[in-house]
Amino acid sequence: MRSTTAGSTIRILRELFAIHGLPDSIVSDNGPQFTSEEFQVFCRDNFIPSIRVSPHHASSNGQAERMVQTTKDSLRKITHGSWGKRLTRFLLASHITPSTTTGLSLAELLMGRKLKTCLDHLHPDHAQDKQLRQDTQLIASKNERKFEPGEPVYIRTYETGPPWVPAVISKPTGPVSYEATTSDGKFVKRHADLIQRRSPEALPTENAAAPPSPAQTEKSPTPVTDPAIPSRPKRTRPPHKTAIGVFSKRRHDNKRCIDRQADRLQWKHHFHRDLFASVSRVLQ
């Protein structure tokens, strides 16, 4: 502060109150800025008791005097840097030093957390960081499954027979466990992971070791198969006898195949020629 007038003091106090809120009381000496009418009105408007110590008795405000003496001794020992750097270094050291009375530092008492310093980077707490990451992942992956009494479900069984049997939820027995009644009247207790909602669209399979996922319970469209195309029956021909032996007549029928292919090519040629002529007449 460049001046210690009542107006300057009130301005600084307003800035502090905007950050930390109103105090229970203000303890000060008998300086003119604290005894002025302006300061008294300010305290009265904000419901802050103004307590002034006895004149010529500094020990009446022992906490403030002790802090002033500690600040002077510390600044005297810090020799490097400008006045501003020396003051900020002392304030940081003062705010992180635990008190012998409370066992906590000033920062912990005010903000509820420790201030990070260079020592935290030299000796990081890996265990705390790992635990924090695990807790975050657990919360993100947690998917609570809730069932209501009377809700039809399938429950996992480990007896002889199908692994999943129909049942009805009777009541919850814990945060993640339920009691269900099977179709034969038995009462069984199962964890929520061993219970699957019953729906006509999806039924648990016999080989399922775990409840099917929600995506599997949705009704999928029935695959459409193409109708079978009837194939041409295979013709059987008698073997062709020659002087050498008996051979299949198909192997010696090459000329007939060539003639048949030539007829097809000639038919295609005539067809395309007639088609081209018809299109030409239409375009004209």
C-alpha positions as MATLAB code, in Angstrom:
seq = 'MRSTTAGSTIRILRELFAIHGLPDSIVSDNGPQFTSEEFQVFCRDNFIPSIRVSPHHASSNGQAERMVQTTKDSLRKITHGSWGKRLTRFLLASHITPSTTTGLSLAELLMGRKLKTCLDHLHPDHAQDKQLRQDTQLIASKNERKFEPGEPVYIRTYETGPPWVPAVISKPTGPVSYEATTSDGKFVKRHADLIQRRSPEALPTENAAAPPSPAQTEKSPTPVTDPAIPSRPKRTRPPHKTAIGVFSKRRHDNKRCIDRQADRLQWKHHFHRDLFASVSRVLQ';
ca = [
       0.000    0.000    0.000;
       1.336    3.426   -0.963;
      -0.833    5.105    1.652;
      -2.410    4.043    4.938;
      -5.531    6.156    4.826;
      -8.920    4.793    5.810;
     -10.065    4.757    2.168;
      -7.015    2.739    1.033;
      -7.436    0.311    3.927;
     -11.109   -0.229    3.119;
     -10.295   -0.831   -0.559;
      -7.772   -3.560    0.307;
     -10.193   -5.157    2.758;
     -12.929   -5.245    0.102;
     -10.586   -7.160   -2.234;
      -9.780   -9.675    0.512;
     -13.431  -10.096    1.447;
     -14.369  -10.741   -2.202;
     -11.996  -13.736   -2.216;
     -12.278  -15.161    1.298;
     -15.553  -13.742    2.611;
     -16.247  -11.657    5.705;
     -14.201  -12.332    8.867;
     -15.545  -12.881   12.356;
     -13.712   -9.789   13.634;
     -10.901   -7.348   12.808;
      -8.149   -6.882   15.414;
      -6.033   -3.764   14.863;
      -3.938   -1.207   16.674;
      -5.037    2.345   17.405;
      -3.875    3.851   14.130;
      -5.880    6.746   12.678;
      -7.103    4.664    9.733;
      -8.747    2.199   12.156;
     -10.184    4.764   14.544;
     -11.689    6.933   11.803;
     -15.436    7.269   11.403;
     -15.267    5.966    7.830;
     -13.679    2.690    8.941;
     -16.134    2.269   11.802;
     -19.081    2.746    9.425;
     -17.574    0.190    7.038;
     -17.268   -2.410    9.808;
     -20.741   -1.670   11.110;
     -22.361   -1.985    7.656;
     -20.726   -5.408    7.162;
     -21.481   -6.634   10.713;
     -17.764   -7.029   11.507;
     -16.687   -6.281   15.103;
     -13.647   -3.961   15.198;
     -11.362   -4.772   18.135;
      -8.489   -2.389   18.989;
      -5.662   -3.443   21.272;
      -4.558   -1.475   24.299;
      -2.198    1.403   23.558;
       1.524    0.832   24.143;
       0.923   -2.904   24.645;
       1.898   -4.719   21.445;
       1.608   -8.159   23.011;
      -2.171   -7.735   23.112;
      -2.110   -8.592   19.383;
       0.430  -11.359   19.797;
      -0.417  -13.319   16.610;
       0.131  -10.345   14.334;
       3.308   -9.270   16.126;
       4.701  -12.808   15.951;
       4.008  -12.948   12.206;
       5.703   -9.595   11.673;
       8.801  -10.765   13.541;
       8.917  -14.060   11.594;
       8.616  -12.207    8.287;
      11.479   -9.847    9.164;
      13.782  -12.693   10.210;
      13.044  -14.707    7.053;
      13.537  -11.785    4.683;
      16.823  -11.036    6.386;
      18.054  -14.577    5.662;
      16.945  -14.580    1.999;
      19.723  -12.657    0.273;
      19.188  -13.468   -3.434;
      16.641  -11.778   -5.647;
      14.697   -8.571   -5.532;
      12.399   -7.522   -2.727;
       9.327   -8.893   -4.536;
      10.934  -12.301   -5.197;
      12.159  -12.608   -1.616;
       8.691  -11.791   -0.283;
       6.870  -14.300   -2.537;
       9.361  -17.051   -1.653;
       8.788  -16.443    2.038;
       5.004  -16.454    1.613;
       5.076  -19.790   -0.248;
       7.278  -21.366    2.418;
       5.017  -19.989    5.142;
       1.847  -21.296    3.484;
       3.145  -24.877    3.058;
       4.772  -25.253    6.500;
       2.654  -27.399    8.868;
       1.698  -25.885   12.189;
       2.834  -27.586   15.390;
      -0.601  -27.002   16.907;
      -2.926  -28.233   14.149;
      -0.514  -30.392   12.132;
      -1.761  -28.698    8.949;
      -0.386  -25.879    6.839;
      -2.112  -22.545    6.322;
      -3.057  -23.559    2.763;
      -4.708  -26.777    3.983;
      -6.665  -24.920    6.639;
      -7.860  -22.318    4.153;
      -8.342  -24.311    0.925;
      -8.470  -27.906    2.132;
      -5.545  -29.067   -0.029;
      -1.773  -28.952   -0.159;
       0.038  -26.561   -2.475;
       2.230  -28.248   -5.076;
       5.919  -27.304   -4.938;
       9.151  -28.405   -6.624;
       9.503  -31.227   -4.098;
       6.318  -32.809   -5.445;
       7.909  -33.067   -8.901;
      11.117  -34.543   -7.475;
       9.224  -37.137   -5.403;
       5.854  -37.679   -7.106;
       3.246  -39.817   -5.420;
       2.796  -42.505   -8.079;
       0.623  -44.657   -5.841;
      -1.907  -41.879   -5.353;
      -1.999  -41.098   -9.082;
      -2.491  -44.774   -9.937;
      -5.274  -45.142   -7.396;
      -6.953  -42.024   -8.774;
      -6.833  -43.406  -12.327;
      -8.241  -46.743  -11.188;
     -11.082  -45.069   -9.329;
     -11.872  -42.949  -12.384;
     -11.921  -45.992  -14.676;
     -14.092  -47.922  -12.217;
     -16.653  -45.147  -12.061;
     -16.659  -44.770  -15.858;
     -17.110  -48.517  -16.501;
     -19.644  -49.130  -13.747;
     -22.994  -50.172  -15.180;
     -25.559  -50.903  -12.505;
     -28.236  -53.444  -13.392;
     -31.519  -52.984  -11.574;
     -34.426  -55.446  -11.435;
     -37.869  -54.882   -9.975;
     -39.904  -57.416   -7.928;
     -42.189  -59.431  -10.190;
     -40.030  -58.896  -13.270;
     -39.614  -62.030  -15.457;
     -35.971  -62.946  -15.940;
     -33.601  -65.770  -16.756;
     -31.169  -66.863  -14.055;
     -27.943  -68.800  -14.407;
     -27.962  -72.299  -12.953;
     -25.113  -74.747  -12.460;
     -27.178  -77.896  -12.078;
     -27.957  -80.595  -14.620;
     -29.999  -79.211  -17.464;
     -30.096  -75.928  -19.327;
     -27.771  -73.235  -17.947;
     -30.505  -70.575  -18.046;
     -33.949  -71.133  -16.559;
     -36.936  -68.768  -16.370;
     -37.692  -67.143  -13.034;
     -39.376  -64.137  -11.444;
     -37.639  -61.589   -9.227;
     -38.941  -61.847   -5.653;
     -36.982  -59.143   -3.839;
     -33.538  -57.529   -3.718;
     -31.212  -59.022   -1.116;
     -28.410  -56.485   -1.523;
     -27.137  -53.683   -3.730;
     -26.297  -56.111   -6.576;
     -28.019  -59.385   -5.588;
     -31.610  -60.589   -5.892;
     -33.819  -63.465   -4.823;
     -35.792  -65.100   -7.631;
     -38.461  -67.791   -7.814;
     -38.070  -70.446  -10.507;
     -40.899  -72.156  -12.363;
     -40.764  -75.158   -9.995;
     -41.162  -72.926   -6.914;
     -37.535  -72.821   -5.758;
     -36.055  -69.659   -4.229;
     -32.562  -68.906   -5.471;
     -30.232  -65.995   -4.815;
     -28.167  -64.649   -7.686;
     -25.850  -61.765   -8.441;
     -27.065  -59.217  -10.983;
     -24.414  -60.431  -13.445;
     -26.080  -63.871  -13.442;
     -29.541  -62.488  -14.228;
     -30.853  -61.620  -17.689;
     -34.147  -59.971  -18.520;
     -36.589  -62.341  -20.138;
     -37.983  -61.397  -23.551;
     -39.566  -63.455  -26.334;
     -37.116  -62.092  -28.880;
     -33.932  -63.435  -27.306;
     -33.436  -66.517  -25.180;
     -30.163  -67.555  -23.511;
     -28.477  -70.428  -25.298;
     -27.326  -73.611  -23.643;
     -23.667  -72.889  -24.395;
     -23.798  -69.359  -23.018;
     -21.409  -68.917  -20.095;
     -22.464  -65.335  -19.446;
     -25.609  -63.268  -20.001;
     -26.004  -62.106  -23.605;
     -25.311  -58.482  -24.302;
     -28.158  -56.022  -24.997;
     -27.172  -55.996  -28.663;
     -27.781  -59.754  -28.826;
     -31.221  -59.478  -27.268;
     -32.549  -57.269  -30.055;
     -34.591  -58.994  -32.717;
     -32.553  -59.472  -35.865;
     -34.155  -59.781  -39.308;
     -34.642  -63.265  -40.691;
     -32.109  -63.932  -43.443;
     -33.696  -64.324  -46.865;
     -32.430  -67.218  -48.947;
     -32.772  -67.405  -52.697;
     -35.085  -70.162  -53.973;
     -33.338  -73.171  -55.327;
     -32.948  -73.094  -59.123;
     -33.797  -76.465  -60.696;
     -30.839  -77.886  -62.498;
     -31.034  -79.632  -65.858;
     -31.056  -83.431  -65.499;
     -27.893  -85.060  -66.673;
     -28.342  -87.060  -69.822;
     -26.784  -90.463  -70.128;
     -25.597  -91.702  -73.464;
     -24.653  -95.229  -74.408;
     -20.957  -95.863  -74.961;
     -19.621  -95.772  -78.509;
     -18.146  -99.012  -79.745;
     -15.093  -99.029  -82.004;
     -12.682 -101.603  -83.253;
     -10.232 -100.673  -80.506;
     -12.659 -100.702  -77.637;
     -15.641  -99.043  -76.031;
     -15.465  -95.244  -75.679;
     -17.919  -92.598  -74.751;
     -19.723  -91.258  -77.801;
     -19.348  -87.705  -76.400;
     -15.595  -87.779  -76.919;
     -16.029  -88.550  -80.631;
     -18.828  -86.046  -81.211;
     -16.624  -82.949  -81.703;
     -17.918  -82.176  -85.182;
     -21.496  -82.071  -83.934;
     -20.511  -79.640  -81.132;
     -18.714  -77.378  -83.594;
     -21.732  -77.330  -85.906;
     -24.025  -76.479  -82.984;
     -21.800  -73.559  -81.905;
     -21.693  -72.260  -85.470;
     -25.487  -72.308  -85.650;
     -25.682  -70.309  -82.409;
     -23.221  -67.696  -83.652;
     -25.120  -67.364  -86.905;
     -28.414  -66.916  -85.012;
     -26.897  -64.222  -82.812;
     -25.530  -62.456  -85.886;
     -28.950  -62.394  -87.543;
     -30.607  -61.271  -84.303;
     -28.262  -58.307  -83.796;
     -28.554  -57.353  -87.470;
     -32.364  -57.295  -87.296;
     -32.275  -55.386  -83.986;
     -29.945  -52.757  -85.424;
     -32.164  -52.351  -88.472;
     -35.266  -51.912  -86.286;
     -33.595  -49.254  -84.148;
     -32.396  -47.413  -87.234;
     -35.917  -47.279  -88.653;
     -37.281  -45.914  -85.369;
     -34.633  -43.203  -85.197;
     -35.362  -42.127  -88.770;
];
